[in-house]
Amino acid sequence: MSEAIIEIDGLRKSFGSHAALDGLDLRVPAGSVFGFLGRNGAGKTTTIKHLLGLIKADAGSARIFGRGVDDPGVSVGIRQRIGFVTEEKDLYPYMTVDGIIRFMRPFFPGWRRDLEQRYLDLFDLPRNKSIAQLSKGMRSKLMMLLAISHGAELLILDEPMDGLDPAVVEQLLRELVAIAADQGTTIFFSSHQLPDVEQIADHVAIIDRGKTLLCGELDDLKVRYQRLSVVCSDEPPSDIGRLDGVESVRRNGRMLSVLVSRNADAVAARLRQCSSTAVERFPVTLKEVFLEHVGNSSCSG
Ligand code: ATP
């Protein structure tokens, strides 16, 4: 297994009596494109803010590049190696696009003028306009430009596609994959757009109510999760839902549709006993896995 760039253990953070993070664990491997998923209020932004040193957790630990994010002696050094986009997309409104780029450059010794120019052109950003005059999507693009031009080893992006039109989202997805492939940059991003995540991520975590429900390689998830479908000859057996690996069972008359997270062969063998026809197997999407894990939980936000 490759080295972890981000390691989070048992992170806890409460706002008043509400636990936003309730013992969250996470491993983000070096070089991965990592989709960080959860419903509204699940705790994604709180986690990202803690990683960026914007808030302090109550308990647990978080390390980036093997260094504790709470350690004031190393936090500036860590931040120079990270490009980030926060949910608020806050920028100094009185500065121009050019002005903020010139302001940011000296903070980052590895600043990439070639990438800066590439994204100015690609995103069609008006250099002399003030940030206050930019649309929401334009501000998102500017934040992406600033994050990417750091020449960072790690990009931490909180809903980077938020506010962008579908054509720009498509461009940005391609760019993120290229940055990871060409420069070995690790990309950790939160998003509600599951098809986009599925398109570019190689690892995902699903969190809910401040806890990690699932964390791992997307390909492994897709191999393990399958939907099995069968038409039973008689009354469908009642024990299917209790078999190891069965996540959910849908029944429509004598037709059974079973979602499994492992042990697909054993579950298929049991289904064959009740049917004279073949058991059909279907791949599942990330959206199905997501909904299966958090779709029925009530919103914590
Ligand atoms: P979304 O997808 O909607 O952006 P999220 O997963 O990023 O959600 P967080 O913003 O981390 O969720 O919020 C987690 C929980 O903590 C929510 O219930 C939220 O209302 C609460 N919370 C976050 N920040 C604060 C704050 N400063 N004060 C009080 N409650 C907060």
py3Dmol code that shows the C-alpha trace and the ligand (Angstrom):
import py3Dmol

protein = """\
ATOM      1  CA  MET A   1       0.000   0.000   0.000  1.00  0.00           C
ATOM      2  CA  SER A   2       1.367   3.458  -0.867  1.00  0.00           C
ATOM      3  CA  GLU A   3       2.321   5.994   1.781  1.00  0.00           C
ATOM      4  CA  ALA A   4      -0.522   8.090   3.229  1.00  0.00           C
ATOM      5  CA  ILE A   5      -0.328  11.857   2.577  1.00  0.00           C
ATOM      6  CA  ILE A   6      -3.282  12.600   4.858  1.00  0.00           C
ATOM      7  CA  GLU A   7      -3.891  10.479   7.974  1.00  0.00           C
ATOM      8  CA  ILE A   8      -6.802  11.228  10.275  1.00  0.00           C
ATOM      9  CA  ASP A   9      -7.494   9.242  13.441  1.00  0.00           C
ATOM     10  CA  GLY A  10     -10.529   9.573  15.681  1.00  0.00           C
ATOM     11  CA  LEU A  11     -11.123  13.264  14.879  1.00  0.00           C
ATOM     12  CA  ARG A  12     -13.816  14.919  17.001  1.00  0.00           C
ATOM     13  CA  LYS A  13     -15.268  18.409  16.788  1.00  0.00           C
ATOM     14  CA  SER A  14     -18.456  19.727  18.364  1.00  0.00           C
ATOM     15  CA  PHE A  15     -20.234  23.010  17.838  1.00  0.00           C
ATOM     16  CA  GLY A  16     -22.196  23.486  21.060  1.00  0.00           C
ATOM     17  CA  SER A  17     -23.854  20.156  21.729  1.00  0.00           C
ATOM     18  CA  HIS A  18     -23.733  19.077  18.070  1.00  0.00           C
ATOM     19  CA  ALA A  19     -20.955  16.652  17.096  1.00  0.00           C
ATOM     20  CA  ALA A  20     -19.868  17.674  13.574  1.00  0.00           C
ATOM     21  CA  LEU A  21     -17.024  15.125  13.664  1.00  0.00           C
ATOM     22  CA  ASP A  22     -17.573  12.041  15.766  1.00  0.00           C
ATOM     23  CA  GLY A  23     -14.343  10.026  15.607  1.00  0.00           C
ATOM     24  CA  LEU A  24     -13.561  10.382  11.889  1.00  0.00           C
ATOM     25  CA  ASP A  25     -10.769   8.203  10.397  1.00  0.00           C
ATOM     26  CA  LEU A  26      -9.226   8.630   6.958  1.00  0.00           C
ATOM     27  CA  ARG A  27      -6.176   7.550   4.924  1.00  0.00           C
ATOM     28  CA  VAL A  28      -5.441   9.381   1.674  1.00  0.00           C
ATOM     29  CA  PRO A  29      -2.686   7.592  -0.286  1.00  0.00           C
ATOM     30  CA  ALA A  30       0.086   9.563  -2.020  1.00  0.00           C
ATOM     31  CA  GLY A  31      -0.710  10.254  -5.672  1.00  0.00           C
ATOM     32  CA  SER A  32      -4.397   9.416  -5.354  1.00  0.00           C
ATOM     33  CA  VAL A  33      -7.376  11.353  -6.680  1.00  0.00           C
ATOM     34  CA  PHE A  34      -9.564  11.042  -3.617  1.00  0.00           C
ATOM     35  CA  GLY A  35     -13.305  11.848  -3.575  1.00  0.00           C
ATOM     36  CA  PHE A  36     -14.575  12.867  -0.123  1.00  0.00           C
ATOM     37  CA  LEU A  37     -18.333  12.268  -0.032  1.00  0.00           C
ATOM     38  CA  GLY A  38     -21.201  12.803   2.344  1.00  0.00           C
ATOM     39  CA  ARG A  39     -24.615  14.402   2.577  1.00  0.00           C
ATOM     40  CA  ASN A  40     -25.124  18.049   3.521  1.00  0.00           C
ATOM     41  CA  GLY A  41     -23.879  18.493   7.069  1.00  0.00           C
ATOM     42  CA  ALA A  42     -21.925  15.208   7.130  1.00  0.00           C
ATOM     43  CA  GLY A  43     -18.711  16.944   8.267  1.00  0.00           C
ATOM     44  CA  LYS A  44     -16.658  17.384   5.061  1.00  0.00           C
ATOM     45  CA  THR A  45     -15.965  21.108   5.376  1.00  0.00           C
ATOM     46  CA  THR A  46     -15.228  20.786   9.096  1.00  0.00           C
ATOM     47  CA  THR A  47     -12.638  18.097   8.288  1.00  0.00           C
ATOM     48  CA  ILE A  48     -11.083  20.223   5.530  1.00  0.00           C
ATOM     49  CA  LYS A  49     -10.989  23.333   7.748  1.00  0.00           C
ATOM     50  CA  HIS A  50      -9.145  21.356  10.409  1.00  0.00           C
ATOM     51  CA  LEU A  51      -6.641  20.062   7.829  1.00  0.00           C
ATOM     52  CA  LEU A  52      -6.003  23.655   6.706  1.00  0.00           C
ATOM     53  CA  GLY A  53      -5.548  24.891  10.278  1.00  0.00           C
ATOM     54  CA  LEU A  54      -8.666  27.105  10.122  1.00  0.00           C
ATOM     55  CA  ILE A  55     -10.321  25.399  13.104  1.00  0.00           C
ATOM     56  CA  LYS A  56      -9.066  23.193  15.917  1.00  0.00           C
ATOM     57  CA  ALA A  57     -10.527  19.759  16.635  1.00  0.00           C
ATOM     58  CA  ASP A  58     -11.512  18.770  20.188  1.00  0.00           C
ATOM     59  CA  ALA A  59      -9.812  15.349  20.023  1.00  0.00           C
ATOM     60  CA  GLY A  60      -8.089  12.940  17.657  1.00  0.00           C
ATOM     61  CA  SER A  61      -5.233  13.667  15.285  1.00  0.00           C
ATOM     62  CA  ALA A  62      -4.635  14.706  11.683  1.00  0.00           C
ATOM     63  CA  ARG A  63      -1.294  14.512   9.878  1.00  0.00           C
ATOM     64  CA  ILE A  64      -0.337  15.798   6.449  1.00  0.00           C
ATOM     65  CA  PHE A  65       3.009  14.660   4.978  1.00  0.00           C
ATOM     66  CA  GLY A  66       3.501  12.837   8.305  1.00  0.00           C
ATOM     67  CA  ARG A  67       3.340  16.104  10.332  1.00  0.00           C
ATOM     68  CA  GLY A  68       0.604  17.006  12.816  1.00  0.00           C
ATOM     69  CA  VAL A  69      -1.527  19.858  11.454  1.00  0.00           C
ATOM     70  CA  ASP A  70      -1.849  21.280  14.998  1.00  0.00           C
ATOM     71  CA  ASP A  71       1.888  21.792  15.376  1.00  0.00           C
ATOM     72  CA  PRO A  72       2.415  25.568  14.923  1.00  0.00           C
ATOM     73  CA  GLY A  73       6.093  24.975  14.100  1.00  0.00           C
ATOM     74  CA  VAL A  74       5.290  23.034  10.955  1.00  0.00           C
ATOM     75  CA  SER A  75       1.918  24.356   9.823  1.00  0.00           C
ATOM     76  CA  VAL A  76       3.338  27.126   7.565  1.00  0.00           C
ATOM     77  CA  GLY A  77       5.698  24.617   5.944  1.00  0.00           C
ATOM     78  CA  ILE A  78       2.781  22.235   5.367  1.00  0.00           C
ATOM     79  CA  ARG A  79       0.628  24.974   3.879  1.00  0.00           C
ATOM     80  CA  GLN A  80       3.317  25.947   1.366  1.00  0.00           C
ATOM     81  CA  ARG A  81       3.072  22.404  -0.019  1.00  0.00           C
ATOM     82  CA  ILE A  82      -0.736  22.504  -0.300  1.00  0.00           C
ATOM     83  CA  GLY A  83      -3.028  24.225  -2.776  1.00  0.00           C
ATOM     84  CA  PHE A  84      -6.551  24.648  -1.497  1.00  0.00           C
ATOM     85  CA  VAL A  85     -10.021  25.831  -2.401  1.00  0.00           C
ATOM     86  CA  THR A  86     -12.365  26.456   0.509  1.00  0.00           C
ATOM     87  CA  GLU A  87     -16.151  26.224   0.399  1.00  0.00           C
ATOM     88  CA  GLU A  88     -16.613  29.970   0.924  1.00  0.00           C
ATOM     89  CA  LYS A  89     -14.405  30.893  -2.082  1.00  0.00           C
ATOM     90  CA  ASP A  90     -13.401  33.997  -0.089  1.00  0.00           C
ATOM     91  CA  LEU A  91     -10.978  36.353  -1.809  1.00  0.00           C
ATOM     92  CA  TYR A  92     -10.132  40.022  -1.221  1.00  0.00           C
ATOM     93  CA  PRO A  93     -12.958  41.707  -3.194  1.00  0.00           C
ATOM     94  CA  TYR A  94     -11.063  44.960  -3.855  1.00  0.00           C
ATOM     95  CA  MET A  95      -8.152  43.215  -5.589  1.00  0.00           C
ATOM     96  CA  THR A  96      -8.012  42.595  -9.315  1.00  0.00           C
ATOM     97  CA  VAL A  97      -7.378  39.123 -10.751  1.00  0.00           C
ATOM     98  CA  ASP A  98      -3.837  40.203 -11.625  1.00  0.00           C
ATOM     99  CA  GLY A  99      -3.390  41.820  -8.213  1.00  0.00           C
ATOM    100  CA  ILE A 100      -4.251  38.714  -6.217  1.00  0.00           C
ATOM    101  CA  ILE A 101      -2.005  36.552  -8.380  1.00  0.00           C
ATOM    102  CA  ARG A 102       0.923  38.950  -7.780  1.00  0.00           C
ATOM    103  CA  PHE A 103       0.041  39.028  -4.057  1.00  0.00           C
ATOM    104  CA  MET A 104       0.049  35.209  -3.764  1.00  0.00           C
ATOM    105  CA  ARG A 105       3.184  34.366  -5.765  1.00  0.00           C
ATOM    106  CA  PRO A 106       5.833  35.298  -3.122  1.00  0.00           C
ATOM    107  CA  PHE A 107       4.253  33.029  -0.499  1.00  0.00           C
ATOM    108  CA  PHE A 108       4.948  29.939  -2.590  1.00  0.00           C
ATOM    109  CA  PRO A 109       8.555  29.229  -3.614  1.00  0.00           C
ATOM    110  CA  GLY A 110       7.365  26.592  -6.088  1.00  0.00           C
ATOM    111  CA  TRP A 111       4.902  28.944  -7.869  1.00  0.00           C
ATOM    112  CA  ARG A 112       4.394  27.842 -11.507  1.00  0.00           C
ATOM    113  CA  ARG A 113       4.135  30.784 -13.921  1.00  0.00           C
ATOM    114  CA  ASP A 114       3.461  28.325 -16.762  1.00  0.00           C
ATOM    115  CA  LEU A 115       0.410  26.934 -14.931  1.00  0.00           C
ATOM    116  CA  GLU A 116      -0.734  30.441 -13.975  1.00  0.00           C
ATOM    117  CA  GLN A 117      -0.718  31.473 -17.658  1.00  0.00           C
ATOM    118  CA  ARG A 118      -2.321  28.184 -18.742  1.00  0.00           C
ATOM    119  CA  TYR A 119      -5.285  28.628 -16.395  1.00  0.00           C
ATOM    120  CA  LEU A 120      -5.677  32.345 -17.104  1.00  0.00           C
ATOM    121  CA  ASP A 121      -6.147  31.350 -20.753  1.00  0.00           C
ATOM    122  CA  LEU A 122      -8.159  28.193 -20.123  1.00  0.00           C
ATOM    123  CA  PHE A 123     -10.576  29.843 -17.697  1.00  0.00           C
ATOM    124  CA  ASP A 124     -10.714  33.051 -19.728  1.00  0.00           C
ATOM    125  CA  LEU A 125     -10.214  35.148 -16.581  1.00  0.00           C
ATOM    126  CA  PRO A 126     -10.279  38.940 -17.024  1.00  0.00           C
ATOM    127  CA  ARG A 127      -6.956  40.060 -15.513  1.00  0.00           C
ATOM    128  CA  ASN A 128      -7.965  43.660 -14.799  1.00  0.00           C
ATOM    129  CA  LYS A 129     -11.407  43.074 -13.298  1.00  0.00           C
ATOM    130  CA  SER A 130     -11.809  43.349  -9.532  1.00  0.00           C
ATOM    131  CA  ILE A 131     -12.848  40.217  -7.655  1.00  0.00           C
ATOM    132  CA  ALA A 132     -16.049  41.984  -6.542  1.00  0.00           C
ATOM    133  CA  GLN A 133     -17.069  42.153 -10.220  1.00  0.00           C
ATOM    134  CA  LEU A 134     -16.557  38.419 -10.877  1.00  0.00           C
ATOM    135  CA  SER A 135     -19.429  35.937 -11.071  1.00  0.00           C
ATOM    136  CA  LYS A 136     -19.504  32.999  -8.608  1.00  0.00           C
ATOM    137  CA  GLY A 137     -18.195  30.649 -11.305  1.00  0.00           C
ATOM    138  CA  MET A 138     -15.384  33.079 -12.190  1.00  0.00           C
ATOM    139  CA  ARG A 139     -14.360  33.262  -8.510  1.00  0.00           C
ATOM    140  CA  SER A 140     -14.300  29.449  -8.387  1.00  0.00           C
ATOM    141  CA  LYS A 141     -12.052  29.413 -11.444  1.00  0.00           C
ATOM    142  CA  LEU A 142      -9.726  32.017  -9.909  1.00  0.00           C
ATOM    143  CA  MET A 143      -9.446  29.996  -6.700  1.00  0.00           C
ATOM    144  CA  MET A 144      -8.619  26.900  -8.745  1.00  0.00           C
ATOM    145  CA  LEU A 145      -5.941  28.846 -10.620  1.00  0.00           C
ATOM    146  CA  LEU A 146      -4.374  30.072  -7.354  1.00  0.00           C
ATOM    147  CA  ALA A 147      -4.476  26.560  -5.842  1.00  0.00           C
ATOM    148  CA  ILE A 148      -2.988  24.826  -8.871  1.00  0.00           C
ATOM    149  CA  SER A 149      -0.282  27.435  -9.559  1.00  0.00           C
ATOM    150  CA  HIS A 150       1.289  26.871  -6.111  1.00  0.00           C
ATOM    151  CA  GLY A 151       3.022  23.903  -7.676  1.00  0.00           C
ATOM    152  CA  ALA A 152       1.561  22.045  -4.694  1.00  0.00           C
ATOM    153  CA  GLU A 153       2.170  18.388  -3.833  1.00  0.00           C
ATOM    154  CA  LEU A 154      -1.361  18.171  -2.442  1.00  0.00           C
ATOM    155  CA  LEU A 155      -4.563  19.877  -3.546  1.00  0.00           C
ATOM    156  CA  ILE A 156      -7.376  20.081  -0.961  1.00  0.00           C
ATOM    157  CA  LEU A 157     -10.528  21.217  -2.719  1.00  0.00           C
ATOM    158  CA  ASP A 158     -13.881  21.788  -1.016  1.00  0.00           C
ATOM    159  CA  GLU A 159     -16.565  21.442  -3.715  1.00  0.00           C
ATOM    160  CA  PRO A 160     -14.306  22.819  -6.472  1.00  0.00           C
ATOM    161  CA  MET A 161     -16.946  22.317  -9.173  1.00  0.00           C
ATOM    162  CA  ASP A 162     -19.558  24.346  -7.278  1.00  0.00           C
ATOM    163  CA  GLY A 163     -20.894  27.203  -9.420  1.00  0.00           C
ATOM    164  CA  LEU A 164     -19.172  26.090 -12.631  1.00  0.00           C
ATOM    165  CA  ASP A 165     -21.119  25.410 -15.816  1.00  0.00           C
ATOM    166  CA  PRO A 166     -21.015  21.827 -17.212  1.00  0.00           C
ATOM    167  CA  ALA A 167     -18.518  22.685 -19.972  1.00  0.00           C
ATOM    168  CA  VAL A 168     -16.040  24.146 -17.472  1.00  0.00           C
ATOM    169  CA  VAL A 169     -16.619  21.230 -15.070  1.00  0.00           C
ATOM    170  CA  GLU A 170     -15.644  18.855 -17.870  1.00  0.00           C
ATOM    171  CA  GLN A 171     -12.470  20.890 -18.555  1.00  0.00           C
ATOM    172  CA  LEU A 172     -11.597  21.044 -14.891  1.00  0.00           C
ATOM    173  CA  LEU A 173     -12.058  17.291 -14.412  1.00  0.00           C
ATOM    174  CA  ARG A 174      -9.642  16.641 -17.285  1.00  0.00           C
ATOM    175  CA  GLU A 175      -7.160  19.134 -15.825  1.00  0.00           C
ATOM    176  CA  LEU A 176      -7.275  17.525 -12.369  1.00  0.00           C
ATOM    177  CA  VAL A 177      -6.584  14.083 -13.839  1.00  0.00           C
ATOM    178  CA  ALA A 178      -3.680  15.541 -15.866  1.00  0.00           C
ATOM    179  CA  ILE A 179      -2.202  17.290 -12.801  1.00  0.00           C
ATOM    180  CA  ALA A 180      -2.323  14.041 -10.826  1.00  0.00           C
ATOM    181  CA  ALA A 181      -0.877  11.979 -13.688  1.00  0.00           C
ATOM    182  CA  ASP A 182       1.833  14.406 -14.891  1.00  0.00           C
ATOM    183  CA  GLN A 183       2.987  15.881 -11.588  1.00  0.00           C
ATOM    184  CA  GLY A 184       2.096  13.134  -9.098  1.00  0.00           C
ATOM    185  CA  THR A 185      -0.023  15.642  -7.158  1.00  0.00           C
ATOM    186  CA  THR A 186      -2.423  14.112  -4.637  1.00  0.00           C
ATOM    187  CA  ILE A 187      -5.928  15.521  -5.035  1.00  0.00           C
ATOM    188  CA  PHE A 188      -8.368  15.389  -2.124  1.00  0.00           C
ATOM    189  CA  PHE A 189     -11.726  16.882  -3.055  1.00  0.00           C
ATOM    190  CA  SER A 190     -15.264  16.975  -1.733  1.00  0.00           C
ATOM    191  CA  SER A 191     -18.199  16.957  -4.121  1.00  0.00           C
ATOM    192  CA  HIS A 192     -21.886  16.157  -4.341  1.00  0.00           C
ATOM    193  CA  GLN A 193     -21.568  15.385  -8.065  1.00  0.00           C
ATOM    194  CA  LEU A 194     -21.164  11.604  -7.858  1.00  0.00           C
ATOM    195  CA  PRO A 195     -20.821  10.962 -11.630  1.00  0.00           C
ATOM    196  CA  ASP A 196     -17.964  13.517 -11.691  1.00  0.00           C
ATOM    197  CA  VAL A 197     -16.318  11.816  -8.735  1.00  0.00           C
ATOM    198  CA  GLU A 198     -16.730   8.435 -10.428  1.00  0.00           C
ATOM    199  CA  GLN A 199     -15.139   9.844 -13.593  1.00  0.00           C
ATOM    200  CA  ILE A 200     -11.857  10.961 -11.988  1.00  0.00           C
ATOM    201  CA  ALA A 201     -11.418   9.497  -8.495  1.00  0.00           C
ATOM    202  CA  ASP A 202      -9.431   6.350  -7.811  1.00  0.00           C
ATOM    203  CA  HIS A 203     -10.220   6.404  -4.066  1.00  0.00           C
ATOM    204  CA  VAL A 204     -13.337   7.497  -2.177  1.00  0.00           C
ATOM    205  CA  ALA A 205     -14.556   7.895   1.375  1.00  0.00           C
ATOM    206  CA  ILE A 206     -18.197   8.199   2.356  1.00  0.00           C
ATOM    207  CA  ILE A 207     -18.832   9.895   5.683  1.00  0.00           C
ATOM    208  CA  ASP A 208     -22.028  10.462   7.596  1.00  0.00           C
ATOM    209  CA  ARG A 209     -22.693  12.322  10.852  1.00  0.00           C
ATOM    210  CA  GLY A 210     -18.966  12.870  11.343  1.00  0.00           C
ATOM    211  CA  LYS A 211     -17.989   9.199  10.971  1.00  0.00           C
ATOM    212  CA  THR A 212     -16.360   7.315   8.105  1.00  0.00           C
ATOM    213  CA  LEU A 213     -18.686   4.657   6.704  1.00  0.00           C
ATOM    214  CA  LEU A 214     -16.488   3.498   3.865  1.00  0.00           C
ATOM    215  CA  CYS A 215     -12.981   4.331   2.641  1.00  0.00           C
ATOM    216  CA  GLY A 216     -10.988   2.657  -0.109  1.00  0.00           C
ATOM    217  CA  GLU A 217     -10.205   2.129  -3.768  1.00  0.00           C
ATOM    218  CA  LEU A 218     -13.051   2.840  -6.158  1.00  0.00           C
ATOM    219  CA  ASP A 219     -12.186  -0.156  -8.374  1.00  0.00           C
ATOM    220  CA  ASP A 220     -12.241  -2.477  -5.378  1.00  0.00           C
ATOM    221  CA  LEU A 221     -15.630  -1.068  -4.391  1.00  0.00           C
ATOM    222  CA  LYS A 222     -16.969  -1.694  -7.886  1.00  0.00           C
ATOM    223  CA  VAL A 223     -15.761  -5.285  -7.877  1.00  0.00           C
ATOM    224  CA  ARG A 224     -17.220  -6.005  -4.435  1.00  0.00           C
ATOM    225  CA  TYR A 225     -20.546  -4.258  -4.900  1.00  0.00           C
ATOM    226  CA  GLN A 226     -22.926  -5.961  -7.341  1.00  0.00           C
ATOM    227  CA  ARG A 227     -26.632  -6.149  -7.896  1.00  0.00           C
ATOM    228  CA  LEU A 228     -27.949  -9.716  -8.284  1.00  0.00           C
ATOM    229  CA  SER A 229     -31.328 -10.255  -9.847  1.00  0.00           C
ATOM    230  CA  VAL A 230     -33.395 -13.416 -10.107  1.00  0.00           C
ATOM    231  CA  VAL A 231     -36.983 -14.538 -10.750  1.00  0.00           C
ATOM    232  CA  CYS A 232     -37.859 -17.199  -8.179  1.00  0.00           C
ATOM    233  CA  SER A 233     -39.838 -20.296  -9.220  1.00  0.00           C
ATOM    234  CA  ASP A 234     -41.747 -20.277  -5.922  1.00  0.00           C
ATOM    235  CA  GLU A 235     -42.166 -17.924  -3.019  1.00  0.00           C
ATOM    236  CA  PRO A 236     -38.791 -16.090  -2.562  1.00  0.00           C
ATOM    237  CA  PRO A 237     -36.792 -17.341   0.466  1.00  0.00           C
ATOM    238  CA  SER A 238     -37.020 -15.064   3.500  1.00  0.00           C
ATOM    239  CA  ASP A 239     -33.425 -15.497   4.707  1.00  0.00           C
ATOM    240  CA  ILE A 240     -31.668 -13.687   1.831  1.00  0.00           C
ATOM    241  CA  GLY A 241     -31.433 -10.389   3.742  1.00  0.00           C
ATOM    242  CA  ARG A 242     -29.506 -12.133   6.532  1.00  0.00           C
ATOM    243  CA  LEU A 243     -26.773 -13.602   4.308  1.00  0.00           C
ATOM    244  CA  ASP A 244     -23.246 -12.247   4.809  1.00  0.00           C
ATOM    245  CA  GLY A 245     -22.587  -9.370   2.391  1.00  0.00           C
ATOM    246  CA  VAL A 246     -26.226  -8.588   1.574  1.00  0.00           C
ATOM    247  CA  GLU A 247     -26.847  -4.842   1.937  1.00  0.00           C
ATOM    248  CA  SER A 248     -30.436  -4.654   0.742  1.00  0.00           C
ATOM    249  CA  VAL A 249     -33.165  -6.747  -0.887  1.00  0.00           C
ATOM    250  CA  ARG A 250     -35.879  -5.407  -3.173  1.00  0.00           C
ATOM    251  CA  ARG A 251     -38.816  -7.647  -3.910  1.00  0.00           C
ATOM    252  CA  ASN A 252     -41.346  -7.279  -6.666  1.00  0.00           C
ATOM    253  CA  GLY A 253     -43.651 -10.309  -6.756  1.00  0.00           C
ATOM    254  CA  ARG A 254     -41.357 -13.294  -7.403  1.00  0.00           C
ATOM    255  CA  MET A 255     -38.538 -11.099  -8.622  1.00  0.00           C
ATOM    256  CA  LEU A 256     -35.666 -10.416  -6.194  1.00  0.00           C
ATOM    257  CA  SER A 257     -33.027  -7.738  -6.627  1.00  0.00           C
ATOM    258  CA  VAL A 258     -30.211  -7.998  -4.093  1.00  0.00           C
ATOM    259  CA  LEU A 259     -27.373  -5.520  -3.471  1.00  0.00           C
ATOM    260  CA  VAL A 260     -24.227  -7.183  -2.100  1.00  0.00           C
ATOM    261  CA  SER A 261     -21.031  -5.562  -0.814  1.00  0.00           C
ATOM    262  CA  ARG A 262     -19.047  -8.863  -0.740  1.00  0.00           C
ATOM    263  CA  ASN A 263     -19.620 -12.633  -1.025  1.00  0.00           C
ATOM    264  CA  ALA A 264     -21.467 -12.210  -4.348  1.00  0.00           C
ATOM    265  CA  ASP A 265     -20.718 -15.831  -5.372  1.00  0.00           C
ATOM    266  CA  ALA A 266     -22.162 -17.330  -2.186  1.00  0.00           C
ATOM    267  CA  VAL A 267     -25.272 -15.129  -2.362  1.00  0.00           C
ATOM    268  CA  ALA A 268     -25.741 -16.003  -6.067  1.00  0.00           C
ATOM    269  CA  ALA A 269     -25.473 -19.727  -5.189  1.00  0.00           C
ATOM    270  CA  ARG A 270     -28.240 -19.331  -2.579  1.00  0.00           C
ATOM    271  CA  LEU A 271     -30.422 -17.421  -5.083  1.00  0.00           C
ATOM    272  CA  ARG A 272     -29.954 -20.182  -7.687  1.00  0.00           C
ATOM    273  CA  GLN A 273     -31.608 -22.651  -5.286  1.00  0.00           C
ATOM    274  CA  CYS A 274     -34.897 -20.788  -5.616  1.00  0.00           C
ATOM    275  CA  SER A 275     -34.861 -20.319  -9.371  1.00  0.00           C
ATOM    276  CA  SER A 276     -34.793 -22.322 -12.563  1.00  0.00           C
ATOM    277  CA  THR A 277     -33.428 -19.295 -14.436  1.00  0.00           C
ATOM    278  CA  ALA A 278     -29.934 -17.802 -14.241  1.00  0.00           C
ATOM    279  CA  VAL A 279     -29.010 -15.215 -11.618  1.00  0.00           C
ATOM    280  CA  GLU A 280     -28.187 -11.992 -13.447  1.00  0.00           C
ATOM    281  CA  ARG A 281     -25.368  -9.782 -12.147  1.00  0.00           C
ATOM    282  CA  PHE A 282     -25.146  -6.031 -12.705  1.00  0.00           C
ATOM    283  CA  PRO A 283     -22.400  -3.553 -11.826  1.00  0.00           C
ATOM    284  CA  VAL A 284     -23.459  -0.726  -9.502  1.00  0.00           C
ATOM    285  CA  THR A 285     -22.682   2.974  -9.701  1.00  0.00           C
ATOM    286  CA  LEU A 286     -21.045   5.043  -6.970  1.00  0.00           C
ATOM    287  CA  LYS A 287     -24.410   6.793  -6.578  1.00  0.00           C
ATOM    288  CA  GLU A 288     -26.104   3.475  -5.696  1.00  0.00           C
ATOM    289  CA  VAL A 289     -23.397   2.668  -3.132  1.00  0.00           C
ATOM    290  CA  PHE A 290     -23.677   6.185  -1.687  1.00  0.00           C
ATOM    291  CA  LEU A 291     -27.469   6.056  -1.427  1.00  0.00           C
ATOM    292  CA  GLU A 292     -27.327   2.597   0.104  1.00  0.00           C
ATOM    293  CA  HIS A 293     -25.052   3.887   2.890  1.00  0.00           C
ATOM    294  CA  VAL A 294     -26.481   7.317   3.620  1.00  0.00           C
ATOM    295  CA  GLY A 295     -29.660   7.649   1.559  1.00  0.00           C
ATOM    296  CA  ASN A 296     -31.955   6.687   4.394  1.00  0.00           C
ATOM    297  CA  SER A 297     -30.232   8.516   7.221  1.00  0.00           C
ATOM    298  CA  SER A 298     -31.932  11.697   8.280  1.00  0.00           C
ATOM    299  CA  CYS A 299     -30.067  14.917   7.557  1.00  0.00           C
ATOM    300  CA  SER A 300     -27.757  16.070  10.324  1.00  0.00           C
ATOM    301  CA  GLY A 301     -27.280  19.598   9.016  1.00  0.00           C
TER     302      GLY A 301
END
"""
ligand_1 = """\
31
ATP
P -22.222 20.476 2.971
O -22.149 19.335 2.006
O -23.619 20.984 3.135
O -21.225 21.576 2.692
P -20.532 19.378 5.090
O -20.427 17.890 4.979
O -19.391 20.168 4.566
O -21.900 19.857 4.427
P -20.013 20.738 7.573
O -20.045 22.109 7.023
O -18.704 20.164 7.955
O -20.791 19.714 6.630
O -20.966 20.747 8.851
C -21.070 19.616 9.723
C -22.045 19.978 10.819
O -21.474 20.966 11.674
C -23.367 20.570 10.327
O -24.392 20.100 11.160
C -23.173 22.062 10.498
O -24.419 22.718 10.710
C -22.297 22.119 11.734
N -21.399 23.287 11.733
C -20.374 23.509 10.878
N -19.743 24.664 11.187
C -20.392 25.209 12.259
C -20.228 26.381 13.040
N -19.248 27.245 12.802
N -21.088 26.580 14.060
C -22.078 25.685 14.343
N -22.293 24.551 13.632
C -21.466 24.305 12.606
"""
view = py3Dmol.view(width=600, height=400)
view.addModel(protein, "pdb")
view.setStyle({"model": 0}, {"cartoon": {"style": "trace"}})
view.addModel(ligand_1, "xyz")
view.setStyle({"model": 1}, {"stick": {}})
view.zoomTo()
view.show()
